[in-house]
Amino acid sequence: MKDDGIGLLVAEELEKRFLRRELEIIYGETDSETCFYSLNPNDFILILDAMSSGDRPGSVKIFSLEEIMERVSNPTMQHDMSILDMIRLYRFPVRGYLIGIEAAVIAPGCDLSTVLKRQFPHICRKTEDIIREILSKEAKKR
């Protein structure tokens, strides 16, 4: 779905930049259940995904999971649920953030849109900076 895959591509690039002890990257794609069942109570998680909010394509935004959990969600069946819906439904105790990357084109296709291809290095740098800042703050809390 073109830009809907931006989260995976950025995660693949960031995996080269982080040490395994800093960050474990799990590629969930559309398999929310496997991602959910890989969580442990009180894990600190970062979810990286495309979003479509009408903002400038390629912009990167961060939302606390606390903030996201307060939003209304109405899935029709469990296999239609996102990992966030499952965390909410089962009241699973995790903390963390959703990092959203604004898509330009959500349509059938395998490649990113020209807009996001052009911005890809910047998107990766911005996302890495956000993650490093979050990890630094979390390390200070311990």
N, C-alpha and C positions, 0 to 999 in steps of 0.2 A: 504493500500500500504506500509506495513512495516514501514520503517523509515520516510516516508512522514508524519506520525502522530507525530513526535517528538515535534513539536511546541505545539500541544494540551497537550501532557503529561507534558511538562515542565511548561506550563501555569497553569495546574491543581496543580502542586506542588508549584509553586510560589504564587498562590492564598492563600495558607496557611501562607505564610511568609509576605505578605503585608497587611496593613490595607486598607479598602475600601477608606478612604480619601486620601491615597497615590496613588492608582491605581485602575481604574475600568477595569476589564478583561472581554472582549467580545470574546466568542468562535465562530469564523466564519466558521470553517471547509471549506467546498466548497461553502458556501453561501456568495459570495462577495457582492451581491446586498444588503442584509440585513445589512452587516457591513458598506457599503458605506452610506446607508440611516440613519444609527445611528450616523453619524458624524455631528458635527456642525462646521460652519465656524470658522477658527482660532484655532481649537482643536490642541492639541499636542498629537500625537499618536506614539505608538510603535507597530510594526508588528513583530510577532514572527513566523518563518516558517522554514521548512526544505529547504535546498538548495543542489545543486549538481554542484559543481564547479571544482571537481577533487582534492580538498584539502584533508587533513587528516580527516577521519570520526570522528565526534564528535567535531571538531573545531567550535568555535563560532566567527562569524564576525559581524561587525556593519557597516551599510551604511546609510548615511543621505538620507532622502526622496528627498532632492534637487538633490543629486547625482543620485539617481534612476530615477527621473523624466526626467533627461537629456538623459537617455538611450532610444534607439529606441524600440518601441513595435508596433506590427502589429496584433491586434486581428481581427478575421474574423467576429465574431458576438458578440453582447453585453453579451449573457449568457456565452460566452467563456472568458470573461474578468476577470482579477483579480481586487482586490480593487485598486491596484496601477494604472491599466489601466483606471479605472473609475475616479480616482482622476485626472489623466492626461487629459482624454477626456473632463471632465466637468470643468477643471481648478479650482478645488475645493481648497480653501485656507486652507491647513493644514500644520503643521510642524511636524517633528519627525524623526524616524529612523526605519529601517528594521534590525532586529536581525536574522541572518541566522545561522542555525545549519547544518553542513555538514552531509549528510546522507551517510550510507555505502551501503544500499540495498533499491532500489525502485523497488518493485515487489509485486504481489498480496500476501496478508497475513495480519494478525491482530496484530502480535507482533513485537516489535522492533527487529532488528538484534542483535546477540550476542555482537557485538562490541559496539553498542550504549547502550544496557542494562548494560554492564559492566561500561561504562563511565557516565551513567545517573546522579549519584550524583555530579560528577565534572561538567557536562554540566549545571545542575541546579545552582550550586554555581557560576559558571562563568557568566551565564546569569543574576542571581540576582545581582552580583557585577556590571555588565554593567548597568543594569536598575537603581540601586541605584546611581551610578555615574551620569547618565543622569539626574535623578530627582534632584539631588543636584545642578548640573549646572543650571538647569531650575529654581529652587527656587531662586538662586542668581540673576537671570536676572529680577525677579519680583520686 
